[in-house]
Amino acid sequence: MAKVPVAKLYNHYYIDRKFERLNLFRQLKEKYGGTRVLYPGSYVHITPSFVYPEAVYVDKDPEASRFFANPANYAFVDKRKHYSEPASITFHEADYQIGINEPAQSVDLLISQYAGFVSLHCKHYLKVGGILLVNDSHGDATMASLDEDFQFIEYGNQVEGKYTLSDMYMDTYFVTKAETELTREWALKHMRGFKFRREADVYVFRRIK
């Protein structure tokens, strides 16, 4: 099997589509610190490695596996990373719902983007005090909002690929219509974001217990 052209594949999916989210990860790093990231359902979105020196990626897609097996990844990351130490990149070709060979409470940031209920199945890898970055495309922000182990601390919106984080008007998010009861069972059944009164592109939670 031919090696995956790292830069070409990455640029196609993230640079060309203005979906790299680099400034989002940089903001999270500046605000909350941390060194180790877990990204289930990552595909080839290696951007966190530009900001965090240790990153663990998980995906079932064989193309993602070939991408991360390519040693050119390190040269690609080295050209763009914002830290001095060597990059540590781990990839698991696996279903994150079944589990991966990583210690409990071993990461500072858990990323959930378009990959199902990452917060539910991978919470135990996140340190208490660690940060969950999540969107609601598959209902995972909804799920996190119902989880007593998580505290909603911030949200973000993007324009032309640039994200702005805010903690203003927090009590207006995850608010349902008065007659609607939102439950964990609803989220599991529908596997999509709930239609709240106010929505954001991404949400930030802290694991509090």
C-alpha positions as CSV (number, residue, x, y, z in Angstrom):
1,M,0.0,0.0,0.0
2,A,1.4,3.4,-1.0
3,K,2.1,5.9,1.7
4,V,-0.6,8.5,2.2
5,P,0.6,12.0,1.1
6,V,0.3,13.6,4.5
7,A,0.1,17.3,3.6
8,K,-2.1,16.8,0.5
9,L,-4.7,14.8,2.5
10,Y,-4.6,17.1,5.5
11,N,-4.9,20.2,3.3
12,H,-7.8,18.8,1.3
13,Y,-9.9,18.1,4.4
14,Y,-9.0,21.0,6.7
15,I,-7.0,23.8,5.1
16,D,-9.0,24.1,1.8
17,R,-12.3,23.8,3.7
18,K,-11.3,26.4,6.4
19,F,-11.9,23.7,9.0
20,E,-8.5,23.4,10.6
21,R,-9.5,24.8,14.0
22,L,-6.0,25.7,14.9
23,N,-6.9,28.9,16.6
24,L,-9.5,27.0,18.7
25,F,-6.9,24.6,20.0
26,R,-4.5,27.4,20.7
27,Q,-7.1,29.3,22.8
28,L,-7.9,26.1,24.8
29,K,-4.2,25.5,25.4
30,E,-3.6,29.1,26.5
31,K,-6.6,29.2,28.8
32,Y,-6.5,25.7,30.4
33,G,-3.0,24.4,29.8
34,G,-2.5,20.6,29.6
35,T,-0.1,18.5,27.5
36,R,-2.0,15.3,26.5
37,V,-5.0,15.1,24.2
38,L,-7.3,12.2,23.2
39,Y,-9.2,12.6,19.9
40,P,-11.6,9.7,19.2
41,G,-13.0,9.8,15.7
42,S,-10.2,12.0,14.5
43,Y,-9.8,10.7,11.0
44,V,-6.6,12.6,9.8
45,H,-7.3,15.8,11.8
46,I,-3.8,16.1,13.3
47,T,-4.1,19.8,14.2
48,P,-4.0,19.2,18.0
49,S,-0.4,18.0,17.6
50,F,0.5,21.5,16.5
51,V,-0.4,22.7,19.9
52,Y,-0.2,19.8,22.4
53,P,3.1,17.8,22.6
54,E,1.2,14.5,23.3
55,A,-1.8,13.4,21.3
56,V,-3.7,10.1,21.0
57,Y,-5.9,9.7,17.9
58,V,-8.5,7.0,17.5
59,D,-10.4,6.0,14.3
60,K,-11.6,2.8,12.6
61,D,-11.0,4.2,9.1
62,P,-8.1,2.3,7.3
63,E,-7.1,5.5,5.5
64,A,-6.6,7.2,8.9
65,S,-4.5,4.2,9.9
66,R,-2.3,4.5,6.8
67,F,-2.0,8.3,7.4
68,F,-0.8,8.0,11.0
69,A,1.6,5.1,10.0
70,N,3.4,7.4,7.7
71,P,6.6,8.8,9.3
72,A,6.1,12.0,7.3
73,N,3.6,12.9,10.0
74,Y,6.4,13.9,12.3
75,A,8.1,16.1,9.8
76,F,4.7,17.7,9.0
77,V,4.0,18.4,12.7
78,D,7.6,19.6,13.4
79,K,7.2,22.4,10.8
80,R,4.1,23.7,12.5
81,K,4.2,22.9,16.2
82,H,4.1,25.6,18.8
83,Y,6.3,23.9,21.4
84,S,10.0,23.0,21.7
85,E,9.8,19.3,22.9
86,P,9.5,16.4,20.4
87,A,5.9,15.6,19.3
88,S,4.4,12.3,20.6
89,I,1.7,10.9,18.3
90,T,-0.2,7.7,19.1
91,F,-2.8,6.2,16.8
92,H,-5.3,3.4,17.6
93,E,-7.2,1.8,14.8
94,A,-10.1,0.9,16.9
95,D,-13.7,1.6,17.9
96,Y,-13.5,3.9,20.9
97,Q,-16.8,2.6,22.2
98,I,-15.1,-0.8,22.8
99,G,-12.1,0.8,24.5
100,I,-8.5,1.6,23.8
101,N,-5.2,0.7,25.6
102,E,-4.8,4.0,27.4
103,P,-4.8,4.6,31.2
104,A,-7.8,6.1,33.0
105,Q,-7.5,9.8,33.7
106,S,-4.4,10.2,31.5
107,V,-5.4,13.1,29.2
108,D,-6.0,16.8,29.8
109,L,-8.2,17.4,26.8
110,L,-10.9,15.1,25.3
111,I,-12.1,16.1,21.8
112,S,-15.5,15.1,20.5
113,Q,-16.3,16.3,17.0
114,Y,-18.8,14.6,14.7
115,A,-18.0,11.2,16.3
116,G,-20.9,10.1,18.4
117,F,-21.0,9.9,22.2
118,V,-17.3,10.4,22.9
119,S,-18.1,12.0,26.3
120,L,-20.0,9.0,27.4
121,H,-17.6,6.3,26.3
122,C,-14.2,8.1,26.9
123,K,-14.9,10.2,30.0
124,H,-12.8,7.9,32.1
125,Y,-9.6,8.7,30.1
126,L,-10.1,12.4,31.0
127,K,-8.5,13.7,34.2
128,V,-10.8,15.3,36.8
129,G,-10.3,19.0,36.1
130,G,-9.6,18.2,32.4
131,I,-11.5,19.8,29.5
132,L,-14.0,18.3,27.0
133,L,-14.3,20.1,23.7
134,V,-17.5,19.0,22.0
135,N,-20.1,19.9,19.4
136,D,-23.7,18.7,19.1
137,S,-23.7,17.3,15.6
138,H,-24.4,13.8,17.0
139,G,-25.8,14.9,20.3
140,D,-22.7,14.7,22.4
141,A,-22.9,18.2,23.7
142,T,-26.5,17.4,24.7
143,M,-25.2,14.3,26.5
144,A,-22.5,16.2,28.3
145,S,-25.0,18.8,29.5
146,L,-27.0,16.0,31.2
147,D,-23.9,14.4,32.8
148,E,-23.3,15.5,36.4
149,D,-19.6,14.8,36.0
150,F,-19.3,17.7,33.6
151,Q,-19.6,21.4,34.1
152,F,-20.4,23.7,31.2
153,I,-17.8,26.5,31.3
154,E,-17.7,28.1,27.8
155,Y,-18.9,28.0,24.2
156,G,-17.5,29.1,20.9
157,N,-18.6,30.2,17.5
158,Q,-16.6,30.5,14.2
159,V,-16.6,32.9,11.3
160,E,-14.4,32.0,8.3
161,G,-12.7,29.3,10.3
162,K,-11.8,31.5,13.2
163,Y,-13.3,30.7,16.6
164,T,-14.2,33.0,19.5
165,L,-14.8,31.6,22.9
166,S,-17.0,33.2,25.5
167,D,-18.6,32.6,28.9
168,M,-21.3,35.3,28.6
169,Y,-25.0,34.5,29.0
170,M,-24.1,30.9,30.0
171,D,-27.6,30.4,31.5
172,T,-29.2,30.8,28.1
173,Y,-27.6,27.7,26.6
174,F,-28.9,24.1,26.9
175,V,-32.4,25.6,27.7
176,T,-35.3,23.6,26.3
177,K,-38.8,24.7,25.6
178,A,-40.9,24.6,28.8
179,E,-43.0,21.6,27.7
180,T,-40.0,19.6,26.6
181,E,-38.3,17.1,28.9
182,L,-34.8,16.3,27.7
183,T,-33.3,13.0,29.0
184,R,-30.2,10.9,28.4
185,E,-32.5,8.2,26.9
186,W,-33.7,10.8,24.3
187,A,-30.1,11.6,23.3
188,L,-29.2,8.0,23.0
189,K,-32.2,7.2,20.9
190,H,-32.0,10.1,18.5
191,M,-28.2,10.6,18.4
192,R,-28.4,14.2,17.3
193,G,-28.3,17.6,18.9
194,F,-31.4,18.8,20.7
195,K,-33.0,22.0,19.3
196,F,-32.2,24.3,22.2
197,R,-33.3,28.0,22.4
198,R,-29.7,29.0,21.8
199,E,-26.9,27.1,20.1
200,A,-23.1,27.4,19.5
201,D,-20.6,25.7,17.2
202,V,-18.6,24.2,20.0
203,Y,-19.0,23.8,23.8
204,V,-16.4,23.5,26.5
205,F,-17.0,21.4,29.6
206,R,-14.8,20.6,32.6
207,R,-14.8,17.2,34.2
208,I,-15.6,18.0,37.9
209,K,-15.8,14.4,39.3
